[in-house]
Amino acid sequence: MQRFIFLPCVFFVLLFCGCENSPATAIVGGTVSFEGKPLADAFVTFQPVDGSRLSGGMTDASGKYALRFTPTKKGAVPGEHKVLIQTAPWESHSVKELLPAKYNSATELKATLKKGRQTVDFDLKP
């Protein structure tokens, strides 16, 4: 009888502890501006230098973004990241990238993330 009570308890403890295979994440958001104005509809990508899974998010009309690790999980893996910011996230003849390459294809942007909530803002210049 005790075994029948013990097993469901173990199951619920494991379920509520968040036993998934993804790592603990840093919850990251911030604001992107270009030439002193909020940059709307830009795609922000944090790419870990160790090659682990990247995270990304879109800026809203006020330039604010929030990173997503997966469609259902917010954040990014802690550690060093290259940061790419693009207004045209795919190559297209009809959509031209508005930002200099130093912010995307030849990015010079970096960020170090720690576990927990943090704000990472970007004030981009031409």
DRENVEX-43488 format. One record per atom (N, C-alpha, C, O): residue in one letter; atom name; z, x, y negated. Coordinates in steps of 0.05 Angstrom, whole numbers, m for minus. Layout:
<atoms>
@res = A | atom = CA | pz = Z | px = X | py = Y
...
</atoms>
This chain:
<atoms>
@res = M | atom = N | pz = 0 | px = 16 | py = 24
@res = M | atom = CA | pz = 0 | px = 0 | py = 0
@res = M | atom = C | pz = 0 | px = 17 | py = m25
@res = M | atom = O | pz = m14 | px = 11 | py = m45
@res = Q | atom = N | pz = 15 | px = 39 | py = m26
@res = Q | atom = CA | pz = 16 | px = 56 | py = m49
@res = Q | atom = C | pz = m11 | px = 69 | py = m55
@res = Q | atom = O | pz = m18 | px = 73 | py = m78
@res = R | atom = N | pz = m26 | px = 75 | py = m34
@res = R | atom = CA | pz = m52 | px = 87 | py = m38
@res = R | atom = C | pz = m71 | px = 68 | py = m53
@res = R | atom = O | pz = m87 | px = 77 | py = m69
@res = F | atom = N | pz = m69 | px = 42 | py = m48
@res = F | atom = CA | pz = m86 | px = 23 | py = m61
@res = F | atom = C | pz = m80 | px = 20 | py = m91
@res = F | atom = O | pz = m97 | px = 12 | py = m106
@res = I | atom = N | pz = m55 | px = 26 | py = m98
@res = I | atom = CA | pz = m48 | px = 26 | py = m127
@res = I | atom = C | pz = m55 | px = 52 | py = m140
@res = I | atom = O | pz = m64 | px = 53 | py = m163
@res = F | atom = N | pz = m51 | px = 74 | py = m126
@res = F | atom = CA | pz = m56 | px = 101 | py = m136
@res = F | atom = C | pz = m86 | px = 105 | py = m143
@res = F | atom = O | pz = m92 | px = 116 | py = m164
@res = L | atom = N | pz = m104 | px = 98 | py = m125
@res = L | atom = CA | pz = m132 | px = 103 | py = m129
@res = L | atom = C | pz = m144 | px = 89 | py = m153
@res = L | atom = O | pz = m158 | px = 102 | py = m169
@res = P | atom = N | pz = m138 | px = 64 | py = m158
@res = P | atom = CA | pz = m148 | px = 51 | py = m183
@res = P | atom = C | pz = m137 | px = 65 | py = m208
@res = P | atom = O | pz = m151 | px = 67 | py = m228
@res = C | atom = N | pz = m112 | px = 74 | py = m207
@res = C | atom = CA | pz = m100 | px = 87 | py = m230
@res = C | atom = C | pz = m114 | px = 113 | py = m236
@res = C | atom = O | pz = m120 | px = 119 | py = m259
@res = V | atom = N | pz = m120 | px = 129 | py = m216
@res = V | atom = CA | pz = m135 | px = 154 | py = m219
@res = V | atom = C | pz = m163 | px = 148 | py = m231
@res = V | atom = O | pz = m171 | px = 162 | py = m249
@res = F | atom = N | pz = m176 | px = 127 | py = m221
@res = F | atom = CA | pz = m203 | px = 120 | py = m231
@res = F | atom = C | pz = m202 | px = 114 | py = m261
@res = F | atom = O | pz = m218 | px = 124 | py = m276
@res = F | atom = N | pz = m182 | px = 97 | py = m270
@res = F | atom = CA | pz = m180 | px = 90 | py = m298
@res = F | atom = C | pz = m173 | px = 114 | py = m315
@res = F | atom = O | pz = m182 | px = 115 | py = m338
@res = V | atom = N | pz = m156 | px = 131 | py = m306
@res = V | atom = CA | pz = m149 | px = 155 | py = m321
@res = V | atom = C | pz = m174 | px = 172 | py = m326
@res = V | atom = O | pz = m179 | px = 182 | py = m348
@res = L | atom = N | pz = m189 | px = 177 | py = m304
@res = L | atom = CA | pz = m214 | px = 192 | py = m307
@res = L | atom = C | pz = m234 | px = 179 | py = m325
@res = L | atom = O | pz = m248 | px = 192 | py = m341
@res = L | atom = N | pz = m236 | px = 153 | py = m324
@res = L | atom = CA | pz = m255 | px = 138 | py = m340
@res = L | atom = C | pz = m248 | px = 141 | py = m370
@res = L | atom = O | pz = m266 | px = 145 | py = m386
@res = F | atom = N | pz = m223 | px = 138 | py = m377
@res = F | atom = CA | pz = m215 | px = 138 | py = m405
@res = F | atom = C | pz = m212 | px = 167 | py = m416
@res = F | atom = O | pz = m210 | px = 170 | py = m440
@res = C | atom = N | pz = m212 | px = 187 | py = m399
@res = C | atom = CA | pz = m211 | px = 214 | py = m409
@res = C | atom = C | pz = m238 | px = 224 | py = m418
@res = C | atom = O | pz = m240 | px = 247 | py = m428
@res = G | atom = N | pz = m259 | px = 209 | py = m414
@res = G | atom = CA | pz = m286 | px = 217 | py = m423
@res = G | atom = C | pz = m297 | px = 238 | py = m405
@res = G | atom = O | pz = m308 | px = 258 | py = m415
@res = C | atom = N | pz = m296 | px = 234 | py = m379
@res = C | atom = CA | pz = m305 | px = 254 | py = m360
@res = C | atom = C | pz = m336 | px = 253 | py = m358
@res = C | atom = O | pz = m346 | px = 243 | py = m338
@res = E | atom = N | pz = m349 | px = 263 | py = m378
@res = E | atom = CA | pz = m378 | px = 266 | py = m377
@res = E | atom = C | pz = m385 | px = 295 | py = m378
@res = E | atom = O | pz = m368 | px = 312 | py = m384
@res = N | atom = N | pz = m410 | px = 301 | py = m372
@res = N | atom = CA | pz = m418 | px = 329 | py = m370
@res = N | atom = C | pz = m425 | px = 342 | py = m397
@res = N | atom = O | pz = m430 | px = 366 | py = m397
@res = S | atom = N | pz = m425 | px = 327 | py = m418
@res = S | atom = CA | pz = m431 | px = 339 | py = m444
@res = S | atom = C | pz = m407 | px = 353 | py = m456
@res = S | atom = O | pz = m384 | px = 345 | py = m451
@res = P | atom = N | pz = m412 | px = 374 | py = m471
@res = P | atom = CA | pz = m389 | px = 390 | py = m483
@res = P | atom = C | pz = m376 | px = 375 | py = m505
@res = P | atom = O | pz = m386 | px = 355 | py = m516
@res = A | atom = N | pz = m352 | px = 384 | py = m513
@res = A | atom = CA | pz = m339 | px = 373 | py = m537
@res = A | atom = C | pz = m356 | px = 380 | py = m561
@res = A | atom = O | pz = m368 | px = 401 | py = m562
@res = T | atom = N | pz = m357 | px = 361 | py = m580
@res = T | atom = CA | pz = m375 | px = 365 | py = m602
@res = T | atom = C | pz = m359 | px = 367 | py = m629
@res = T | atom = O | pz = m337 | px = 358 | py = m631
@res = A | atom = N | pz = m373 | px = 379 | py = m648
@res = A | atom = CA | pz = m364 | px = 379 | py = m676
@res = A | atom = C | pz = m377 | px = 354 | py = m689
@res = A | atom = O | pz = m401 | px = 351 | py = m686
@res = I | atom = N | pz = m362 | px = 338 | py = m703
@res = I | atom = CA | pz = m373 | px = 315 | py = m716
@res = I | atom = C | pz = m382 | px = 324 | py = m744
@res = I | atom = O | pz = m365 | px = 332 | py = m761
@res = V | atom = N | pz = m408 | px = 324 | py = m749
@res = V | atom = CA | pz = m419 | px = 336 | py = m773
@res = V | atom = C | pz = m436 | px = 316 | py = m789
@res = V | atom = O | pz = m452 | px = 301 | py = m778
@res = G | atom = N | pz = m432 | px = 317 | py = m815
@res = G | atom = CA | pz = m448 | px = 302 | py = m834
@res = G | atom = C | pz = m449 | px = 317 | py = m860
@res = G | atom = O | pz = m435 | px = 337 | py = m864
@res = G | atom = N | pz = m465 | px = 307 | py = m878
@res = G | atom = CA | pz = m466 | px = 320 | py = m904
@res = G | atom = C | pz = m488 | px = 308 | py = m921
@res = G | atom = O | pz = m499 | px = 287 | py = m915
@res = T | atom = N | pz = m496 | px = 323 | py = m942
@res = T | atom = CA | pz = m516 | px = 314 | py = m961
@res = T | atom = C | pz = m537 | px = 336 | py = m964
@res = T | atom = O | pz = m530 | px = 359 | py = m965
@res = V | atom = N | pz = m562 | px = 328 | py = m965
@res = V | atom = CA | pz = m584 | px = 347 | py = m971
@res = V | atom = C | pz = m597 | px = 339 | py = m997
@res = V | atom = O | pz = m604 | px = 316 | py = m1002
@res = S | atom = N | pz = m599 | px = 359 | py = m1015
@res = S | atom = CA | pz = m613 | px = 355 | py = m1040
@res = S | atom = C | pz = m634 | px = 376 | py = m1043
@res = S | atom = O | pz = m632 | px = 398 | py = m1033
@res = F | atom = N | pz = m655 | px = 369 | py = m1058
@res = F | atom = CA | pz = m677 | px = 387 | py = m1064
@res = F | atom = C | pz = m682 | px = 386 | py = m1094
@res = F | atom = O | pz = m687 | px = 364 | py = m1105
@res = E | atom = N | pz = m681 | px = 408 | py = m1107
@res = E | atom = CA | pz = m685 | px = 410 | py = m1136
@res = E | atom = C | pz = m665 | px = 392 | py = m1150
@res = E | atom = O | pz = m671 | px = 380 | py = m1171
@res = G | atom = N | pz = m640 | px = 391 | py = m1140
@res = G | atom = CA | pz = m619 | px = 376 | py = m1152
@res = G | atom = C | pz = m619 | px = 346 | py = m1147
@res = G | atom = O | pz = m602 | px = 332 | py = m1158
@res = K | atom = N | pz = m638 | px = 336 | py = m1131
@res = K | atom = CA | pz = m640 | px = 307 | py = m1126
@res = K | atom = C | pz = m636 | px = 302 | py = m1096
@res = K | atom = O | pz = m644 | px = 319 | py = m1080
@res = P | atom = N | pz = m624 | px = 280 | py = m1088
@res = P | atom = CA | pz = m620 | px = 273 | py = m1060
@res = P | atom = C | pz = m648 | px = 273 | py = m1045
@res = P | atom = O | pz = m667 | px = 263 | py = m1056
@res = L | atom = N | pz = m648 | px = 285 | py = m1022
@res = L | atom = CA | pz = m673 | px = 286 | py = m1006
@res = L | atom = C | pz = m672 | px = 264 | py = m985
@res = L | atom = O | pz = m657 | px = 266 | py = m965
@res = A | atom = N | pz = m687 | px = 243 | py = m989
@res = A | atom = CA | pz = m688 | px = 220 | py = m970
@res = A | atom = C | pz = m708 | px = 225 | py = m948
@res = A | atom = O | pz = m728 | px = 239 | py = m952
@res = D | atom = N | pz = m703 | px = 213 | py = m925
@res = D | atom = CA | pz = m722 | px = 213 | py = m902
@res = D | atom = C | pz = m729 | px = 240 | py = m892
@res = D | atom = O | pz = m752 | px = 245 | py = m883
@res = A | atom = N | pz = m710 | px = 259 | py = m893
@res = A | atom = CA | pz = m714 | px = 285 | py = m882
@res = A | atom = C | pz = m700 | px = 287 | py = m855
@res = A | atom = O | pz = m679 | px = 275 | py = m851
@res = F | atom = N | pz = m712 | px = 302 | py = m836
@res = F | atom = CA | pz = m700 | px = 306 | py = m810
@res = F | atom = C | pz = m684 | px = 332 | py = m810
@res = F | atom = O | pz = m696 | px = 353 | py = m816
@res = V | atom = N | pz = m658 | px = 331 | py = m804
@res = V | atom = CA | pz = m641 | px = 354 | py = m804
@res = V | atom = C | pz = m635 | px = 361 | py = m774
@res = V | atom = O | pz = m625 | px = 345 | py = m759
@res = T | atom = N | pz = m641 | px = 386 | py = m766
@res = T | atom = CA | pz = m637 | px = 395 | py = m739
@res = T | atom = C | pz = m618 | px = 419 | py = m739
@res = T | atom = O | pz = m623 | px = 439 | py = m753
@res = F | atom = N | pz = m597 | px = 418 | py = m722
@res = F | atom = CA | pz = m579 | px = 440 | py = m718
@res = F | atom = C | pz = m586 | px = 451 | py = m690
@res = F | atom = O | pz = m583 | px = 437 | py = m670
@res = Q | atom = N | pz = m596 | px = 476 | py = m689
@res = Q | atom = CA | pz = m605 | px = 489 | py = m665
@res = Q | atom = C | pz = m586 | px = 512 | py = m658
@res = Q | atom = O | pz = m586 | px = 532 | py = m671
@res = P | atom = N | pz = m569 | px = 508 | py = m636
@res = P | atom = CA | pz = m550 | px = 530 | py = m629
@res = P | atom = C | pz = m565 | px = 556 | py = m623
@res = P | atom = O | pz = m585 | px = 556 | py = m609
@res = V | atom = N | pz = m554 | px = 578 | py = m633
@res = V | atom = CA | pz = m567 | px = 604 | py = m628
@res = V | atom = C | pz = m565 | px = 612 | py = m599
@res = V | atom = O | pz = m580 | px = 629 | py = m589
@res = D | atom = N | pz = m546 | px = 600 | py = m584
@res = D | atom = CA | pz = m543 | px = 607 | py = m555
@res = D | atom = C | pz = m562 | px = 591 | py = m538
@res = D | atom = O | pz = m561 | px = 594 | py = m513
@res = G | atom = N | pz = m579 | px = 575 | py = m550
@res = G | atom = CA | pz = m599 | px = 560 | py = m535
@res = G | atom = C | pz = m590 | px = 534 | py = m523
@res = G | atom = O | pz = m605 | px = 521 | py = m508
@res = S | atom = N | pz = m565 | px = 526 | py = m528
@res = S | atom = CA | pz = m556 | px = 500 | py = m517
@res = S | atom = C | pz = m569 | px = 477 | py = m532
@res = S | atom = O | pz = m584 | px = 481 | py = m551
@res = R | atom = N | pz = m562 | px = 453 | py = m525
@res = R | atom = CA | pz = m575 | px = 429 | py = m535
@res = R | atom = C | pz = m572 | px = 426 | py = m565
@res = R | atom = O | pz = m551 | px = 430 | py = m576
@res = L | atom = N | pz = m594 | px = 419 | py = m578
@res = L | atom = CA | pz = m594 | px = 416 | py = m607
@res = L | atom = C | pz = m585 | px = 388 | py = m615
@res = L | atom = O | pz = m584 | px = 370 | py = m598
@res = S | atom = N | pz = m579 | px = 384 | py = m640
@res = S | atom = CA | pz = m571 | px = 358 | py = m651
@res = S | atom = C | pz = m587 | px = 353 | py = m676
@res = S | atom = O | pz = m597 | px = 372 | py = m689
@res = G | atom = N | pz = m590 | px = 328 | py = m683
@res = G | atom = CA | pz = m606 | px = 321 | py = m707
@res = G | atom = C | pz = m598 | px = 295 | py = m720
@res = G | atom = O | pz = m584 | px = 279 | py = m708
@res = G | atom = N | pz = m608 | px = 290 | py = m744
@res = G | atom = CA | pz = m604 | px = 265 | py = m758
@res = G | atom = C | pz = m623 | px = 263 | py = m781
@res = G | atom = O | pz = m633 | px = 283 | py = m791
@res = M | atom = N | pz = m627 | px = 239 | py = m791
@res = M | atom = CA | pz = m644 | px = 234 | py = m814
@res = M | atom = C | pz = m626 | px = 229 | py = m839
@res = M | atom = O | pz = m604 | px = 218 | py = m837
@res = T | atom = N | pz = m637 | px = 237 | py = m862
@res = T | atom = CA | pz = m623 | px = 232 | py = m887
@res = T | atom = C | pz = m631 | px = 204 | py = m896
@res = T | atom = O | pz = m653 | px = 194 | py = m892
@res = D | atom = N | pz = m611 | px = 191 | py = m909
@res = D | atom = CA | pz = m616 | px = 164 | py = m920
@res = D | atom = C | pz = m626 | px = 167 | py = m949
@res = D | atom = O | pz = m632 | px = 190 | py = m958
@res = A | atom = N | pz = m627 | px = 145 | py = m964
@res = A | atom = CA | pz = m637 | px = 146 | py = m991
@res = A | atom = C | pz = m620 | px = 163 | py = m1010
@res = A | atom = O | pz = m630 | px = 173 | py = m1030
@res = S | atom = N | pz = m595 | px = 167 | py = m1003
@res = S | atom = CA | pz = m577 | px = 184 | py = m1020
@res = S | atom = C | pz = m575 | px = 212 | py = m1009
@res = S | atom = O | pz = m558 | px = 228 | py = m1019
@res = G | atom = N | pz = m592 | px = 219 | py = m990
@res = G | atom = CA | pz = m592 | px = 247 | py = m979
@res = G | atom = C | pz = m571 | px = 252 | py = m958
@res = G | atom = O | pz = m568 | px = 275 | py = m949
@res = K | atom = N | pz = m556 | px = 232 | py = m950
@res = K | atom = CA | pz = m534 | px = 236 | py = m930
@res = K | atom = C | pz = m545 | px = 235 | py = m902
@res = K | atom = O | pz = m563 | px = 219 | py = m895
@res = Y | atom = N | pz = m534 | px = 252 | py = m884
@res = Y | atom = CA | pz = m542 | px = 253 | py = m856
@res = Y | atom = C | pz = m517 | px = 254 | py = m839
@res = Y | atom = O | pz = m495 | px = 261 | py = m848
@res = A | atom = N | pz = m520 | px = 247 | py = m814
@res = A | atom = CA | pz = m499 | px = 250 | py = m793
@res = A | atom = C | pz = m513 | px = 259 | py = m768
@res = A | atom = O | pz = m532 | px = 246 | py = m759
@res = L | atom = N | pz = m503 | px = 280 | py = m756
@res = L | atom = CA | pz = m516 | px = 291 | py = m731
@res = L | atom = C | pz = m509 | px = 274 | py = m707
@res = L | atom = O | pz = m487 | px = 263 | py = m704
@res = R | atom = N | pz = m529 | px = 273 | py = m689
@res = R | atom = CA | pz = m525 | px = 260 | py = m663
@res = R | atom = C | pz = m532 | px = 281 | py = m642
@res = R | atom = O | pz = m552 | px = 295 | py = m643
@res = F | atom = N | pz = m515 | px = 282 | py = m621
@res = F | atom = CA | pz = m518 | px = 300 | py = m599
@res = F | atom = C | pz = m536 | px = 287 | py = m578
@res = F | atom = O | pz = m554 | px = 300 | py = m567
@res = T | atom = N | pz = m531 | px = 262 | py = m573
@res = T | atom = CA | pz = m548 | px = 245 | py = m556
@res = T | atom = C | pz = m550 | px = 218 | py = m570
@res = T | atom = O | pz = m537 | px = 214 | py = m591
@res = P | atom = N | pz = m567 | px = 200 | py = m560
@res = P | atom = CA | pz = m568 | px = 174 | py = m573
@res = P | atom = C | pz = m541 | px = 159 | py = m574
@res = P | atom = O | pz = m537 | px = 142 | py = m591
@res = T | atom = N | pz = m523 | px = 165 | py = m556
@res = T | atom = CA | pz = m498 | px = 152 | py = m555
@res = T | atom = C | pz = m474 | px = 169 | py = m564
@res = T | atom = O | pz = m451 | px = 160 | py = m564
@res = K | atom = N | pz = m479 | px = 194 | py = m571
@res = K | atom = CA | pz = m457 | px = 212 | py = m578
@res = K | atom = C | pz = m462 | px = 227 | py = m604
@res = K | atom = O | pz = m483 | px = 239 | py = m607
@res = K | atom = N | pz = m443 | px = 225 | py = m622
@res = K | atom = CA | pz = m446 | px = 238 | py = m648
@res = K | atom = C | pz = m439 | px = 267 | py = m646
@res = K | atom = O | pz = m424 | px = 276 | py = m628
@res = G | atom = N | pz = m449 | px = 283 | py = m665
@res = G | atom = CA | pz = m441 | px = 311 | py = m668
@res = G | atom = C | pz = m460 | px = 332 | py = m658
@res = G | atom = O | pz = m484 | px = 327 | py = m653
@res = A | atom = N | pz = m449 | px = 356 | py = m655
@res = A | atom = CA | pz = m465 | px = 380 | py = m646
@res = A | atom = C | pz = m445 | px = 398 | py = m632
@res = A | atom = O | pz = m421 | px = 397 | py = m636
@res = V | atom = N | pz = m456 | px = 416 | py = m615
@res = V | atom = CA | pz = m439 | px = 435 | py = m602
@res = V | atom = C | pz = m427 | px = 455 | py = m622
@res = V | atom = O | pz = m442 | px = 464 | py = m640
@res = P | atom = N | pz = m402 | px = 462 | py = m619
@res = P | atom = CA | pz = m390 | px = 482 | py = m638
@res = P | atom = C | pz = m404 | px = 509 | py = m634
@res = P | atom = O | pz = m414 | px = 516 | py = m613
@res = G | atom = N | pz = m404 | px = 525 | py = m655
@res = G | atom = CA | pz = m416 | px = 552 | py = m655
@res = G | atom = C | pz = m436 | px = 556 | py = m677
@res = G | atom = O | pz = m438 | px = 541 | py = m696
@res = E | atom = N | pz = m451 | px = 578 | py = m674
@res = E | atom = CA | pz = m471 | px = 586 | py = m694
@res = E | atom = C | pz = m497 | px = 570 | py = m690
@res = E | atom = O | pz = m505 | px = 566 | py = m667
@res = H | atom = N | pz = m509 | px = 561 | py = m712
@res = H | atom = CA | pz = m533 | px = 545 | py = m711
@res = H | atom = C | pz = m553 | px = 555 | py = m731
@res = H | atom = O | pz = m546 | px = 563 | py = m753
@res = K | atom = N | pz = m579 | px = 553 | py = m724
@res = K | atom = CA | pz = m601 | px = 554 | py = m743
@res = K | atom = C | pz = m604 | px = 525 | py = m752
@res = K | atom = O | pz = m602 | px = 507 | py = m736
@res = V | atom = N | pz = m610 | px = 521 | py = m778
@res = V | atom = CA | pz = m613 | px = 494 | py = m788
@res = V | atom = C | pz = m642 | px = 491 | py = m798
@res = V | atom = O | pz = m651 | px = 508 | py = m814
@res = L | atom = N | pz = m655 | px = 470 | py = m790
@res = L | atom = CA | pz = m682 | px = 464 | py = m799
@res = L | atom = C | pz = m682 | px = 437 | py = m813
@res = L | atom = O | pz = m670 | px = 418 | py = m803
@res = I | atom = N | pz = m694 | px = 436 | py = m837
@res = I | atom = CA | pz = m696 | px = 411 | py = m851
@res = I | atom = C | pz = m726 | px = 406 | py = m857
@res = I | atom = O | pz = m739 | px = 423 | py = m870
@res = Q | atom = N | pz = m736 | px = 383 | py = m848
@res = Q | atom = CA | pz = m764 | px = 377 | py = m850
@res = Q | atom = C | pz = m768 | px = 349 | py = m862
@res = Q | atom = O | pz = m753 | px = 331 | py = m856
@res = T | atom = N | pz = m789 | px = 346 | py = m878
@res = T | atom = CA | pz = m797 | px = 320 | py = m887
@res = T | atom = C | pz = m820 | px = 309 | py = m871
@res = T | atom = O | pz = m825 | px = 285 | py = m871
@res = A | atom = N | pz = m833 | px = 326 | py = m856
@res = A | atom = CA | pz = m855 | px = 318 | py = m838
@res = A | atom = C | pz = m848 | px = 331 | py = m810
@res = A | atom = O | pz = m857 | px = 353 | py = m804
@res = P | atom = N | pz = m832 | px = 316 | py = m793
@res = P | atom = CA | pz = m822 | px = 328 | py = m769
@res = P | atom = C | pz = m843 | px = 334 | py = m747
@res = P | atom = O | pz = m837 | px = 346 | py = m727
@res = W | atom = N | pz = m868 | px = 327 | py = m751
@res = W | atom = CA | pz = m889 | px = 333 | py = m732
@res = W | atom = C | pz = m914 | px = 341 | py = m748
@res = W | atom = O | pz = m917 | px = 333 | py = m771
@res = E | atom = N | pz = m930 | px = 357 | py = m736
@res = E | atom = CA | pz = m955 | px = 366 | py = m750
@res = E | atom = C | pz = m974 | px = 343 | py = m752
@res = E | atom = O | pz = m980 | px = 329 | py = m733
@res = S | atom = N | pz = m983 | px = 338 | py = m776
@res = S | atom = CA | pz = m1002 | px = 316 | py = m781
@res = S | atom = C | pz = m1019 | px = 323 | py = m805
@res = S | atom = O | pz = m1009 | px = 335 | py = m824
@res = H | atom = N | pz = m1044 | px = 315 | py = m804
@res = H | atom = CA | pz = m1061 | px = 320 | py = m827
@res = H | atom = C | pz = m1056 | px = 300 | py = m849
@res = H | atom = O | pz = m1063 | px = 305 | py = m872
@res = S | atom = N | pz = m1044 | px = 277 | py = m842
@res = S | atom = CA | pz = m1039 | px = 257 | py = m863
@res = S | atom = C | pz = m1011 | px = 260 | py = m876
@res = S | atom = O | pz = m1006 | px = 248 | py = m897
@res = V | atom = N | pz = m993 | px = 275 | py = m864
@res = V | atom = CA | pz = m966 | px = 279 | py = m875
@res = V | atom = C | pz = m962 | px = 308 | py = m880
@res = V | atom = O | pz = m963 | px = 325 | py = m862
@res = K | atom = N | pz = m956 | px = 315 | py = m906
@res = K | atom = CA | pz = m953 | px = 343 | py = m913
@res = K | atom = C | pz = m923 | px = 349 | py = m916
@res = K | atom = O | pz = m908 | px = 333 | py = m928
@res = E | atom = N | pz = m914 | px = 372 | py = m906
@res = E | atom = CA | pz = m887 | px = 381 | py = m909
@res = E | atom = C | pz = m882 | px = 387 | py = m938
@res = E | atom = O | pz = m897 | px = 402 | py = m951
@res = L | atom = N | pz = m860 | px = 375 | py = m950
@res = L | atom = CA | pz = m854 | px = 379 | py = m978
@res = L | atom = C | pz = m836 | px = 403 | py = m983
@res = L | atom = O | pz = m835 | px = 412 | py = m1006
@res = L | atom = N | pz = m822 | px = 413 | py = m963
@res = L | atom = CA | pz = m804 | px = 435 | py = m966
@res = L | atom = C | pz = m816 | px = 462 | py = m959
@res = L | atom = O | pz = m834 | px = 463 | py = m942
@res = P | atom = N | pz = m807 | px = 483 | py = m972
@res = P | atom = CA | pz = m817 | px = 510 | py = m965
@res = P | atom = C | pz = m810 | px = 517 | py = m936
@res = P | atom = O | pz = m790 | px = 506 | py = m925
@res = A | atom = N | pz = m825 | px = 534 | py = m924
@res = A | atom = CA | pz = m821 | px = 543 | py = m896
@res = A | atom = C | pz = m794 | px = 555 | py = m891
@res = A | atom = O | pz = m784 | px = 554 | py = m869
@res = K | atom = N | pz = m781 | px = 566 | py = m912
@res = K | atom = CA | pz = m755 | px = 579 | py = m908
@res = K | atom = C | pz = m733 | px = 559 | py = m901
@res = K | atom = O | pz = m711 | px = 566 | py = m894
@res = Y | atom = N | pz = m740 | px = 533 | py = m902
@res = Y | atom = CA | pz = m721 | px = 512 | py = m893
@res = Y | atom = C | pz = m729 | px = 498 | py = m867
@res = Y | atom = O | pz = m714 | px = 482 | py = m857
@res = N | atom = N | pz = m751 | px = 506 | py = m855
@res = N | atom = CA | pz = m760 | px = 493 | py = m830
@res = N | atom = C | pz = m773 | px = 513 | py = m812
@res = N | atom = O | pz = m759 | px = 525 | py = m795
@res = S | atom = N | pz = m799 | px = 516 | py = m812
@res = S | atom = CA | pz = m813 | px = 533 | py = m793
@res = S | atom = C | pz = m804 | px = 562 | py = m793
@res = S | atom = O | pz = m805 | px = 576 | py = m772
@res = A | atom = N | pz = m795 | px = 572 | py = m816
@res = A | atom = CA | pz = m785 | px = 600 | py = m818
@res = A | atom = C | pz = m757 | px = 599 | py = m830
@res = A | atom = O | pz = m750 | px = 613 | py = m849
@res = T | atom = N | pz = m740 | px = 581 | py = m820
@res = T | atom = CA | pz = m715 | px = 575 | py = m832
@res = T | atom = C | pz = m697 | px = 599 | py = m836
@res = T | atom = O | pz = m695 | px = 617 | py = m820
@res = E | atom = N | pz = m683 | px = 599 | py = m859
@res = E | atom = CA | pz = m663 | px = 619 | py = m866
@res = E | atom = C | pz = m635 | px = 606 | py = m867
@res = E | atom = O | pz = m615 | px = 619 | py = m872
@res = L | atom = N | pz = m635 | px = 579 | py = m861
@res = L | atom = CA | pz = m610 | px = 564 | py = m862
@res = L | atom = C | pz = m593 | px = 569 | py = m837
@res = L | atom = O | pz = m604 | px = 569 | py = m815
@res = K | atom = N | pz = m567 | px = 572 | py = m840
@res = K | atom = CA | pz = m549 | px = 575 | py = m818
@res = K | atom = C | pz = m523 | px = 560 | py = m823
@res = K | atom = O | pz = m516 | px = 554 | py = m846
@res = A | atom = N | pz = m509 | px = 553 | py = m801
@res = A | atom = CA | pz = m483 | px = 539 | py = m803
@res = A | atom = C | pz = m467 | px = 547 | py = m779
@res = A | atom = O | pz = m477 | px = 550 | py = m757
@res = T | atom = N | pz = m441 | px = 550 | py = m784
@res = T | atom = CA | pz = m422 | px = 554 | py = m762
@res = T | atom = C | pz = m404 | px = 529 | py = m760
@res = T | atom = O | pz = m391 | px = 521 | py = m779
@res = L | atom = N | pz = m405 | px = 517 | py = m736
@res = L | atom = CA | pz = m390 | px = 493 | py = m732
@res = L | atom = C | pz = m366 | px = 498 | py = m714
@res = L | atom = O | pz = m366 | px = 514 | py = m696
@res = K | atom = N | pz = m344 | px = 483 | py = m720
@res = K | atom = CA | pz = m320 | px = 484 | py = m704
@res = K | atom = C | pz = m315 | px = 456 | py = m694
@res = K | atom = O | pz = m325 | px = 436 | py = m705
@res = K | atom = N | pz = m298 | px = 453 | py = m673
@res = K | atom = CA | pz = m291 | px = 427 | py = m664
@res = K | atom = C | pz = m278 | px = 411 | py = m686
@res = K | atom = O | pz = m264 | px = 422 | py = m702
@res = G | atom = N | pz = m282 | px = 385 | py = m686
@res = G | atom = CA | pz = m271 | px = 367 | py = m706
@res = G | atom = C | pz = m291 | px = 359 | py = m727
@res = G | atom = O | pz = m315 | px = 365 | py = m725
@res = R | atom = N | pz = m282 | px = 344 | py = m746
@res = R | atom = CA | pz = m300 | px = 334 | py = m768
@res = R | atom = C | pz = m304 | px = 355 | py = m789
@res = R | atom = O | pz = m285 | px = 369 | py = m797
@res = Q | atom = N | pz = m329 | px = 356 | py = m799
@res = Q | atom = CA | pz = m335 | px = 374 | py = m821
@res = Q | atom = C | pz = m359 | px = 365 | py = m836
@res = Q | atom = O | pz = m376 | px = 351 | py = m826
@res = T | atom = N | pz = m361 | px = 375 | py = m861
@res = T | atom = CA | pz = m383 | px = 368 | py = m879
@res = T | atom = C | pz = m399 | px = 394 | py = m884
@res = T | atom = O | pz = m388 | px = 414 | py = m891
@res = V | atom = N | pz = m425 | px = 392 | py = m880
@res = V | atom = CA | pz = m443 | px = 414 | py = m885
@res = V | atom = C | pz = m465 | px = 404 | py = m904
@res = V | atom = O | pz = m483 | px = 389 | py = m895
@res = D | atom = N | pz = m464 | px = 412 | py = m929
@res = D | atom = CA | pz = m483 | px = 403 | py = m949
@res = D | atom = C | pz = m504 | px = 425 | py = m953
@res = D | atom = O | pz = m499 | px = 449 | py = m949
@res = F | atom = N | pz = m528 | px = 417 | py = m961
@res = F | atom = CA | pz = m550 | px = 435 | py = m967
@res = F | atom = C | pz = m562 | px = 428 | py = m994
@res = F | atom = O | pz = m571 | px = 406 | py = m998
@res = D | atom = N | pz = m562 | px = 448 | py = m1013
@res = D | atom = CA | pz = m574 | px = 444 | py = m1039
@res = D | atom = C | pz = m599 | px = 463 | py = m1039
@res = D | atom = O | pz = m596 | px = 487 | py = m1045
@res = L | atom = N | pz = m622 | px = 452 | py = m1033
@res = L | atom = CA | pz = m646 | px = 467 | py = m1029
@res = L | atom = C | pz = m661 | px = 472 | py = m1056
@res = L | atom = O | pz = m662 | px = 454 | py = m1073
@res = K | atom = N | pz = m672 | px = 496 | py = m1058
@res = K | atom = CA | pz = m687 | px = 503 | py = m1082
@res = K | atom = C | pz = m716 | px = 509 | py = m1074
@res = K | atom = O | pz = m720 | px = 517 | py = m1051
@res = P | atom = N | pz = m735 | px = 507 | py = m1092
@res = P | atom = CA | pz = m763 | px = 513 | py = m1085
@res = P | atom = C | pz = m768 | px = 542 | py = m1078
@res = P | atom = O | pz = m790 | px = 549 | py = m1071
</atoms>
